């Protein structure tokens, strides 16, 4: 997989997670790229989508007594073929809180499970005609000291012999336009398909 979405990381007594939502294509030139990036930073729809993810993370961690540290405004995360709105979230982890406790609270993320979570997940289970398998699940590692890191299994592929099934998707919110969401999903597939096909 090639997921940019960190679910949670624990290292040296600190927790790190990420709100990642809102996307735009990269430009063909530096000028076009800067224009697309600035458009993303001003997009009401993408900023609202990002805010939903950030608020969900904050809400899910609220009763742990964490002093969450994060910026008031998202910044850009530029990947090879797509820009994302990105807000890192950090906190000192209270003694006795294990990384798997955080994974259980943060999965499924709004990007893959919707908001509000319970009715959205129920609706997705009824609407989707396929099993997600590994797609959208937490994938990562834990060490004996309680550290570790998990990502959301997005932009991934399951390889079986000479066949690969690739997975990617887009967050749908009020104001989403089907054609733009489809184009965003194609962008997300691009790096993965290039890695699989060598072209």
C-alpha positions in Angstrom: 0.0 0.0 0.0 0.9 3.7 -0.3 -1.4 5.3 2.3 -0.5 8.8 3.4 -3.1 8.6 6.2 -1.4 7.9 9.6 -4.0 6.4 12.0 -1.7 6.7 15.0 2.0 6.6 16.0 3.3 6.2 19.6 7.0 6.9 20.3 8.9 8.2 23.4 5.7 8.7 25.4 3.9 10.8 22.7 1.0 10.1 20.5 0.9 11.4 16.9 -2.1 11.2 14.6 -3.2 13.1 11.5 -6.3 14.7 10.1 -5.9 14.2 6.3 -8.9 15.2 4.1 -9.4 17.4 1.1 -7.5 16.8 -2.1 -6.4 18.5 -5.3 -4.3 17.4 -8.3 -0.7 18.5 -8.8 0.0 20.9 -11.6 2.0 20.3 -14.8 4.1 23.4 -14.0 5.2 25.1 -10.8 2.8 28.0 -11.5 -0.2 25.6 -12.1 0.8 23.5 -9.1 0.8 26.6 -6.8 -2.5 27.7 -8.2 -4.1 24.3 -7.5 -2.6 24.2 -4.0 -4.0 27.7 -3.2 -7.3 26.7 -4.5 -7.4 23.7 -2.2 -6.5 25.9 0.8 -9.5 28.2 -0.1 -12.0 25.4 -1.0 -15.0 25.7 1.3 -16.0 22.1 0.5 -12.5 20.7 1.2 -12.0 22.7 4.3 -15.3 21.5 5.6 -14.4 17.9 4.8 -11.1 18.4 6.7 -12.8 20.0 9.7 -15.2 17.0 10.0 -12.2 14.6 10.2 -10.3 16.8 12.7 -13.4 17.2 14.9 -14.0 13.5 14.8 -10.4 12.7 15.9 -10.7 15.3 18.8 -14.0 13.9 19.9 -12.9 10.2 19.8 -9.9 11.0 22.0 -11.7 13.5 24.3 -12.2 11.3 27.4 -8.5 10.2 27.6 -7.5 13.5 29.1 -5.0 14.2 26.4 -3.8 17.8 25.8 -4.0 17.7 22.0 -1.7 19.9 20.1 -2.6 21.0 16.5 -2.7 24.0 14.3 -5.9 26.1 13.8 -5.6 25.8 10.0 -4.6 22.8 7.9 -1.4 22.9 5.8 -0.6 21.3 2.5 0.9 17.8 2.1 2.2 17.5 -1.4 2.6 14.0 -2.8 3.8 13.0 -6.2 0.4 13.4 -7.9 -1.9 15.0 -5.3 -2.1 17.7 -2.7 -3.9 17.0 0.6 -5.1 19.2 3.5 -3.1 18.0 6.5 -3.2 18.7 10.2 -0.8 16.8 12.5 -2.1 16.2 16.0 0.2 15.3 18.9 -0.1 14.8 22.7 1.8 13.3 25.6 0.4 9.9 26.2 -0.9 9.1 29.8 0.7 6.1 31.5 -1.2 2.9 30.9 -2.7 4.0 27.5 -1.6 1.5 24.8 -1.4 2.2 21.1 -4.1 -0.4 20.5 -6.5 1.6 22.7 -5.9 4.5 20.3 -6.3 2.3 17.2 -9.7 1.1 18.6 -10.9 4.6 19.2 -9.7 6.1 15.8 -10.8 3.3 13.5 -12.7 3.6 11.3 -11.7 7.1 10.3 -14.3 9.4 8.8 -12.6 9.0 5.4 -13.6 5.3 5.4 -16.4 5.0 7.9 -18.3 8.4 7.6 -19.6 10.8 10.2 -21.6 10.3 12.4 -19.9 6.9 12.6 -22.6 4.5 13.6 -25.3 5.4 11.1 -22.7 6.0 8.4 -21.1 2.6 8.8 -24.5 0.9 8.8 -25.4 2.7 5.6 -22.1 1.7 4.0 -22.6 -1.9 4.9 -26.0 -1.9 3.2 -24.8 0.1 0.1 -21.5 -1.6 -0.7 -21.8 -4.8 -2.8 -18.4 -6.1 -2.0 -16.2 -7.0 1.0 -13.5 -4.4 1.7 -11.1 -7.1 2.9 -7.9 -5.4 4.0 -8.9 -2.1 2.3 -9.5 0.7 4.9 -8.4 -1.4 7.8 -5.7 -0.4 10.3 -2.3 -1.8 9.3 0.8 -1.4 11.3 3.1 -2.7 14.0 3.7 -2.6 17.8 7.0 -3.1 19.7 7.5 -4.7 23.1 7.9 -1.2 24.7 4.4 -0.2 23.6 5.5 2.0 20.7 4.3 1.5 17.1 2.6 2.9 14.1 -0.6 2.2 12.2 -1.9 3.5 8.9 -5.3 3.4 7.3 -5.1 0.7 4.5 -5.9 3.0 1.6 -4.3 3.2 -1.9 -3.4 -0.4 -1.6 -3.4 -3.6 -3.6 -3.9 -7.3 -2.9 -1.6 -9.3 -5.1 -2.5 -12.9 -5.9 0.0 -14.4 -8.4 -0.1 -12.3 -11.5 -3.4 -10.5 -10.5 -3.7 -7.4 -8.4 -6.8 -5.9 -7.0 -6.2 -2.2 -6.3 -8.2 0.0 -3.9 -8.7 3.7 -3.6 -11.6 6.0 -2.8 -12.7 9.6 -2.0 -14.5 11.2 0.9 -18.0 12.3 -0.1 -19.6 15.3 1.7 -22.3 17.8 0.9 -21.1 19.8 -2.1 -19.2 16.8 -3.6 -19.5 16.6 -7.3 -19.4 13.0 -8.7 -17.2 13.8 -11.6 -14.6 15.5 -9.4 -14.7 12.7 -6.8 -14.1 10.1 -9.6 -11.2 12.2 -10.9 -9.7 12.4 -7.4 -10.0 8.6 -7.0 -8.2 8.2 -10.4 -5.4 10.4 -9.1 -5.1 8.3 -6.0 -4.9 5.1 -8.1 -2.2 6.6 -10.3 0.9 6.1 -8.2 -0.2 2.6 -7.1 -0.9 1.5 -10.7 2.4 2.9 -11.9 4.2 0.9 -9.2 2.3 -2.3 -10.2 2.7 -1.9 -14.0 6.1 -0.1 -14.2 4.6 2.6 -16.4 
